[in-house]
Each structure stands twice: as C-alpha cells, then as structure tokens.
Amino acid sequence: MSTTYRLKASTLDESFLEDLKATYGDQEIEITVSEFNETDYLLKSEVNKQRLLQAIENVKQRKKLVEIPLDNLE
C-alpha cells in the first residue's frame, strides 16, 4: 500500500503521527520527504506549460480578460 501526504511542514504535530500509527499499526513503513514546488509541477506537462505561458501573455497584452465590477462582489 502506498499513501502520499502533502502538507506544510509547520502543520506536522502529534496527531499526524497518531494517524500514521493508526493507519499502519506495527507495519514497517518508509518515510520520504521532498519539497513540493507547485510551479515546477504545473510546468511539467508541455500542454499545461503552453496554456499557462499563453495566459501570462494574454494578461500582459490585456487580451481575453474577464473584468468584474467590484460592486458585483457583495
């Protein structure tokens, strides 16, 4: 069985360890820690990368923007 937890290091506490113990009991587990960079993840797919770069270009050129009057946010 494999489980991935994605969380901020600052949220690690005793309850996280208790949850791990409750889930895996006395089984041997391996914990691997790696930093998660959302930008790298989003740019990994070439299709997604091109969509994001095009969206940035659209904003720079003020094209294809949706404007919502602040009065509509109430």
Secondary structure, DSSP 8 states (H G I E B T S, - for coil): --------GGG--HHHHHHHHHHHTT-----------HHHHHHHSHHHHHHHHHHHHHHHTT-S-----GGGG-
